[in-house]
């Protein structure tokens, strides 16, 4: 055991989480476990990967992360070598597109071990005791605090994060939370800079993945605020072919905020590969939805009818989506009539 003297002011914040599974309250445990199980469902993962896309130019693009750029290299290959290189590239792409886990925020419940009034006011600061033995992980490592008033308790999430960072540093994770996460004005200015050239959305999400655990309440708050901003600005394509697109779509669908994304895809005529799978994802998450029941009762339904069923029975922005889908159908009919006219004019 090593002890580290910590100011009392740093031992009381509940900003960060501890091991979520052991600290869920009974009233929320079932709902939170359902969210985890839904996200890890193979069918849900398959749809999210399809929606994410695999644009290699975007996946392997040069990014402003302080790394030295490599000179392009031209290599002559046999057909077999080319196939092996393509397979290797696919594996690298899979690794880069690995989605961060989606977890509920940990419920940080204080656990008091004992109270000894005889050592009250033993010092001006609380003491933190940390087990640094090699057989412990950051999740289950024993970290306890002796408060000034004599209380001995398990450390809360923020103290655990700081102690783990001190004794077992994680590459890229800073001891103090970066200002863009702790200052809302700085965070807003970073979000305001987002553009296809300077994709600060991805920068924020990547940085949050390094700085926090996935069930840290601050992490959950940051990523959801970023997703909401993307939804507000219709900047969905800035996360396409990144590891964050799937979790964003899952969040928007789970919270019934997917209508703007659905409209975005219909307007860009992305019916088969984006709009319809998005509705299928909704049906997996909300298995009792009216539109899913209608589709199952009908047996078969084409893509447009699938979208229309969701719009009429389950959507929040029904009127806007109906106008959008009607406009798409009209454009499709006009385009078909034009092609037929051109074929007749050319004697086909």
DOTOR-474551 format. One record per residue (C-alpha): residue in one letter; residue number from 1; x, y, z. Coordinates in steps of 0.2 Angstrom, whole numbers, plus 2048, in hexadecimal, padded with zeros to 3 digits. Layout:
// DOTOR-474551
a / NUM / X / Y / Z
...
***
This chain:
// DOTOR-474551
x / 1 / 800 / 800 / 800
x / 2 / 806 / 812 / 7FC
x / 3 / 7FE / 821 / 803
x / 4 / 7FC / 831 / 7FA
x / 5 / 7F7 / 841 / 803
x / 6 / 7E8 / 849 / 7FA
x / 7 / 7E0 / 85A / 7FD
x / 8 / 7CE / 857 / 804
x / 9 / 7C7 / 863 / 7F7
x / 10 / 7CC / 856 / 7EA
x / 11 / 7C4 / 847 / 7F3
x / 12 / 7B2 / 84C / 7F2
x / 13 / 7AD / 84E / 7DF
x / 14 / 7A2 / 841 / 7D7
x / 15 / 7A7 / 846 / 7C5
x / 16 / 7AF / 836 / 7C1
x / 17 / 7A9 / 824 / 7C2
x / 18 / 7AE / 814 / 7CA
x / 19 / 7AA / 802 / 7C5
x / 20 / 799 / 804 / 7BE
x / 21 / 793 / 7F3 / 7BF
x / 22 / 796 / 7F2 / 7D2
x / 23 / 78E / 803 / 7D6
x / 24 / 77E / 803 / 7CC
x / 25 / 76E / 806 / 7D7
x / 26 / 761 / 7F9 / 7D6
x / 27 / 754 / 805 / 7CE
x / 28 / 760 / 809 / 7BF
x / 29 / 76A / 7F8 / 7BD
x / 30 / 75E / 7F0 / 7B2
x / 31 / 75C / 7FE / 7A6
x / 32 / 76F / 801 / 7A6
x / 33 / 773 / 7EF / 7A2
x / 34 / 766 / 7EF / 794
x / 35 / 76F / 7FE / 78C
x / 36 / 77F / 7F4 / 78D
x / 37 / 778 / 7E4 / 786
x / 38 / 76F / 7ED / 778
x / 39 / 77F / 7F6 / 772
x / 40 / 789 / 7E6 / 772
x / 41 / 77B / 7DC / 769
x / 42 / 783 / 7D5 / 759
x / 43 / 775 / 7DB / 74F
x / 44 / 776 / 7ED / 756
x / 45 / 789 / 7EC / 753
x / 46 / 787 / 7E7 / 741
x / 47 / 77B / 7F5 / 73D
x / 48 / 786 / 802 / 746
x / 49 / 795 / 7FC / 73C
x / 50 / 78B / 7FD / 72C
x / 51 / 786 / 80E / 730
x / 52 / 798 / 814 / 734
x / 53 / 79E / 810 / 723
x / 54 / 7B0 / 80B / 71D
x / 55 / 7B7 / 819 / 713
x / 56 / 7CA / 815 / 714
x / 57 / 7CE / 827 / 70E
x / 58 / 7C6 / 82D / 71E
x / 59 / 7CC / 81F / 72A
x / 60 / 7DE / 820 / 725
x / 61 / 7DF / 833 / 722
x / 62 / 7EC / 83E / 72A
x / 63 / 7E7 / 846 / 73A
x / 64 / 7EE / 854 / 744
x / 65 / 7F3 / 84A / 753
x / 66 / 805 / 84F / 754
x / 67 / 80C / 840 / 74A
x / 68 / 819 / 842 / 73D
x / 69 / 812 / 83F / 72B
x / 70 / 819 / 830 / 722
x / 71 / 81E / 832 / 710
x / 72 / 813 / 829 / 703
x / 73 / 81B / 818 / 6FD
x / 74 / 817 / 80F / 6ED
x / 75 / 819 / 7FD / 6ED
x / 76 / 818 / 7F0 / 6DF
x / 77 / 80E / 7E1 / 6E4
x / 78 / 808 / 7D0 / 6DE
x / 79 / 7F6 / 7CC / 6DE
x / 80 / 7F8 / 7C2 / 6ED
x / 81 / 802 / 7CF / 6F6
x / 82 / 7F4 / 7DC / 6F2
x / 83 / 7E7 / 7D1 / 6F9
x / 84 / 7F1 / 7CF / 709
x / 85 / 7F3 / 7E2 / 70A
x / 86 / 7E1 / 7E5 / 708
x / 87 / 7DD / 7D8 / 716
x / 88 / 7E9 / 7E1 / 721
x / 89 / 7E2 / 7F2 / 71D
x / 90 / 7D0 / 7EB / 721
x / 91 / 7D7 / 7E5 / 732
x / 92 / 7DF / 7F5 / 736
x / 93 / 7CE / 7FE / 731
x / 94 / 7C5 / 7F3 / 73D
x / 95 / 7D0 / 7F7 / 74B
x / 96 / 7CF / 80A / 748
x / 97 / 7BC / 809 / 747
x / 98 / 7BA / 7FF / 757
x / 99 / 7AC / 808 / 760
x / 100 / 7AE / 80F / 772
x / 101 / 7A3 / 805 / 77E
x / 102 / 792 / 80D / 782
x / 103 / 790 / 80C / 795
x / 104 / 784 / 815 / 7A1
x / 105 / 78C / 822 / 7AD
x / 106 / 792 / 819 / 7BD
x / 107 / 788 / 81C / 7CC
x / 108 / 795 / 822 / 7D9
x / 109 / 78F / 81D / 7EA
x / 110 / 79A / 820 / 7F8
x / 111 / 79E / 811 / 803
x / 112 / 7A4 / 814 / 815
x / 113 / 7AF / 807 / 81C
x / 114 / 7B1 / 80E / 82E
x / 115 / 7B1 / 81D / 839
x / 116 / 7BD / 820 / 847
x / 117 / 7BA / 830 / 851
x / 118 / 7CA / 82E / 85A
x / 119 / 7D4 / 834 / 84B
x / 120 / 7C9 / 843 / 846
x / 121 / 7D3 / 852 / 840
x / 122 / 7E3 / 847 / 83F
x / 123 / 7E9 / 852 / 831
x / 124 / 7E3 / 861 / 826
x / 125 / 7E1 / 855 / 817
x / 126 / 7D9 / 844 / 813
x / 127 / 7E5 / 836 / 80F
x / 128 / 7E3 / 82A / 800
x / 129 / 7E9 / 818 / 801
x / 130 / 7EC / 80F / 7F1
x / 131 / 7F0 / 7FD / 7ED
x / 132 / 7FD / 7FD / 7E0
x / 133 / 800 / 7EA / 7DF
x / 134 / 801 / 7E3 / 7CE
x / 135 / 7F2 / 7D7 / 7D0
x / 136 / 7E6 / 7E5 / 7D0
x / 137 / 7DE / 7EF / 7C1
x / 138 / 7D8 / 801 / 7C1
x / 139 / 7C6 / 7FB / 7C3
x / 140 / 7C9 / 7F0 / 7D2
x / 141 / 7D8 / 7F8 / 7DB
x / 142 / 7D5 / 7FC / 7ED
x / 143 / 7D5 / 80E / 7F0
x / 144 / 7CF / 815 / 801
x / 145 / 7CF / 826 / 809
x / 146 / 7D1 / 82B / 81B
x / 147 / 7C7 / 83B / 81D
x / 148 / 7CC / 849 / 82A
x / 149 / 7BC / 844 / 834
x / 150 / 7C2 / 832 / 837
x / 151 / 7B8 / 82A / 829
x / 152 / 7C0 / 81C / 81F
x / 153 / 7B7 / 81A / 80E
x / 154 / 7BA / 814 / 7FC
x / 155 / 7C0 / 821 / 7F1
x / 156 / 7B4 / 829 / 7E5
x / 157 / 7B6 / 829 / 7D2
x / 158 / 7C0 / 839 / 7D0
x / 159 / 7CD / 834 / 7DD
x / 160 / 7CE / 822 / 7D6
x / 161 / 7D2 / 82A / 7C5
x / 162 / 7DF / 835 / 7CC
x / 163 / 7E8 / 828 / 7D6
x / 164 / 7E8 / 81B / 7C7
x / 165 / 7EF / 829 / 7BC
x / 166 / 7FD / 82D / 7C9
x / 167 / 803 / 81B / 7CC
x / 168 / 7FE / 813 / 7BB
x / 169 / 7FE / 821 / 7AE
x / 170 / 7F4 / 81E / 79E
x / 171 / 7FC / 825 / 78E
x / 172 / 7F3 / 835 / 789
x / 173 / 7E9 / 837 / 79A
x / 174 / 7ED / 846 / 7A4
x / 175 / 7EC / 847 / 7B7
x / 176 / 7E1 / 857 / 7B5
x / 177 / 7D2 / 857 / 7AA
x / 178 / 7D5 / 861 / 79A
x / 179 / 7CE / 872 / 79A
x / 180 / 7C3 / 86F / 78B
x / 181 / 7BA / 862 / 796
x / 182 / 7B9 / 86C / 7A6
x / 183 / 7B5 / 87D / 79F
x / 184 / 7A4 / 87E / 795
x / 185 / 7AA / 88E / 78B
x / 186 / 7BA / 885 / 785
x / 187 / 7B0 / 876 / 780
x / 188 / 7A3 / 881 / 777
x / 189 / 7B1 / 88A / 76D
x / 190 / 7B9 / 879 / 768
x / 191 / 7A8 / 873 / 762
x / 192 / 7A5 / 883 / 758
x / 193 / 7B5 / 880 / 74E
x / 194 / 7AF / 86F / 747
x / 195 / 7B0 / 86E / 734
x / 196 / 7B5 / 861 / 727
x / 197 / 7C7 / 868 / 728
x / 198 / 7C8 / 869 / 73B
x / 199 / 7BD / 85B / 742
x / 200 / 7BD / 860 / 754
x / 201 / 7AF / 854 / 758
x / 202 / 7BA / 845 / 755
x / 203 / 7C8 / 84D / 75F
x / 204 / 7BD / 850 / 76E
x / 205 / 7B6 / 83E / 76D
x / 206 / 7C7 / 837 / 76B
x / 207 / 7CE / 841 / 779
x / 208 / 7C0 / 83D / 785
x / 209 / 7C3 / 82A / 782
x / 210 / 7D5 / 82C / 788
x / 211 / 7D1 / 837 / 797
x / 212 / 7C2 / 82E / 79E
x / 213 / 7BB / 81D / 7A1
x / 214 / 7AC / 819 / 796
x / 215 / 7A0 / 819 / 7A5
x / 216 / 7A7 / 829 / 7AC
x / 217 / 799 / 835 / 7AE
x / 218 / 7A3 / 843 / 7A7
x / 219 / 7A8 / 839 / 798
x / 220 / 795 / 834 / 795
x / 221 / 790 / 847 / 797
x / 222 / 79E / 84C / 78B
x / 223 / 79B / 840 / 77D
x / 224 / 788 / 842 / 77E
x / 225 / 78A / 855 / 77D
x / 226 / 795 / 853 / 76E
x / 227 / 788 / 848 / 765
x / 228 / 77A / 854 / 769
x / 229 / 785 / 862 / 761
x / 230 / 788 / 857 / 752
x / 231 / 775 / 854 / 751
x / 232 / 771 / 866 / 752
x / 233 / 77D / 86B / 744
x / 234 / 779 / 85C / 739
x / 235 / 78C / 858 / 739
x / 236 / 789 / 845 / 739
x / 237 / 795 / 842 / 72A
x / 238 / 7A4 / 849 / 734
x / 239 / 7A3 / 839 / 73E
x / 240 / 7A0 / 82D / 730
x / 241 / 7AE / 820 / 72F
x / 242 / 7B4 / 823 / 740
x / 243 / 7B2 / 819 / 750
x / 244 / 7A6 / 825 / 757
x / 245 / 798 / 825 / 74A
x / 246 / 790 / 815 / 751
x / 247 / 78F / 81B / 763
x / 248 / 788 / 82B / 75D
x / 249 / 77A / 823 / 753
x / 250 / 777 / 817 / 761
x / 251 / 775 / 826 / 76D
x / 252 / 769 / 830 / 761
x / 253 / 75F / 820 / 75E
x / 254 / 75E / 81B / 771
x / 255 / 758 / 82D / 776
x / 256 / 74C / 82E / 768
x / 257 / 756 / 83C / 75F
x / 258 / 759 / 833 / 74F
x / 259 / 74C / 83C / 744
x / 260 / 758 / 84A / 73E
x / 261 / 765 / 83D / 739
x / 262 / 757 / 833 / 730
x / 263 / 752 / 842 / 727
x / 264 / 764 / 846 / 723
x / 265 / 766 / 835 / 71B
x / 266 / 756 / 836 / 711
x / 267 / 75A / 847 / 70A
x / 268 / 76B / 840 / 704
x / 269 / 762 / 831 / 6FD
x / 270 / 76B / 825 / 708
x / 271 / 75C / 819 / 70A
x / 272 / 763 / 808 / 709
x / 273 / 774 / 80A / 713
x / 274 / 76F / 817 / 720
x / 275 / 75C / 81B / 722
x / 276 / 755 / 80A / 722
x / 277 / 763 / 802 / 72D
x / 278 / 760 / 811 / 739
x / 279 / 74E / 80C / 73B
x / 280 / 753 / 7FA / 73D
x / 281 / 75E / 800 / 74B
x / 282 / 74F / 809 / 753
x / 283 / 745 / 7F9 / 752
x / 284 / 753 / 7EF / 75B
x / 285 / 754 / 7FB / 769
x / 286 / 741 / 7FE / 76A
x / 287 / 73B / 7EC / 767
x / 288 / 729 / 7F1 / 76C
x / 289 / 728 / 800 / 760
x / 290 / 718 / 802 / 756
x / 291 / 721 / 802 / 745
x / 292 / 72A / 7F2 / 749
x / 293 / 71A / 7E9 / 74D
x / 294 / 712 / 7EF / 73D
x / 295 / 721 / 7E9 / 733
x / 296 / 721 / 7D8 / 73B
x / 297 / 70E / 7D7 / 739
x / 298 / 70F / 7DB / 726
x / 299 / 71D / 7CE / 723
x / 300 / 726 / 7D8 / 715
x / 301 / 728 / 7EA / 713
x / 302 / 733 / 7F4 / 706
x / 303 / 73F / 801 / 70C
x / 304 / 734 / 810 / 709
x / 305 / 725 / 808 / 712
x / 306 / 731 / 803 / 720
x / 307 / 736 / 816 / 722
x / 308 / 725 / 81C / 720
x / 309 / 71F / 810 / 72E
x / 310 / 72C / 816 / 73A
x / 311 / 728 / 828 / 736
x / 312 / 715 / 826 / 738
x / 313 / 715 / 81C / 748
x / 314 / 725 / 820 / 752
x / 315 / 72E / 82F / 74C
x / 316 / 72E / 840 / 756
x / 317 / 730 / 84B / 746
x / 318 / 722 / 843 / 73C
x / 319 / 71D / 851 / 731
x / 320 / 72F / 856 / 72C
x / 321 / 733 / 844 / 728
x / 322 / 724 / 841 / 71E
x / 323 / 727 / 850 / 713
x / 324 / 739 / 84B / 712
x / 325 / 734 / 839 / 70C
x / 326 / 727 / 83F / 700
x / 327 / 734 / 84B / 6F8
x / 328 / 740 / 83C / 6F6
x / 329 / 732 / 832 / 6EE
x / 330 / 72E / 840 / 6E2
x / 331 / 740 / 843 / 6DD
x / 332 / 742 / 830 / 6DA
x / 333 / 732 / 830 / 6CF
x / 334 / 737 / 83F / 6C5
x / 335 / 748 / 838 / 6C3
x / 336 / 741 / 827 / 6BD
x / 337 / 735 / 831 / 6B1
x / 338 / 744 / 83B / 6AA
x / 339 / 74E / 82B / 6A7
x / 340 / 73F / 823 / 69E
x / 341 / 73D / 832 / 693
x / 342 / 750 / 832 / 68E
x / 343 / 74F / 820 / 68A
x / 344 / 740 / 823 / 67E
x / 345 / 748 / 831 / 676
x / 346 / 757 / 826 / 673
x / 347 / 74C / 818 / 66C
x / 348 / 74E / 80C / 67A
***
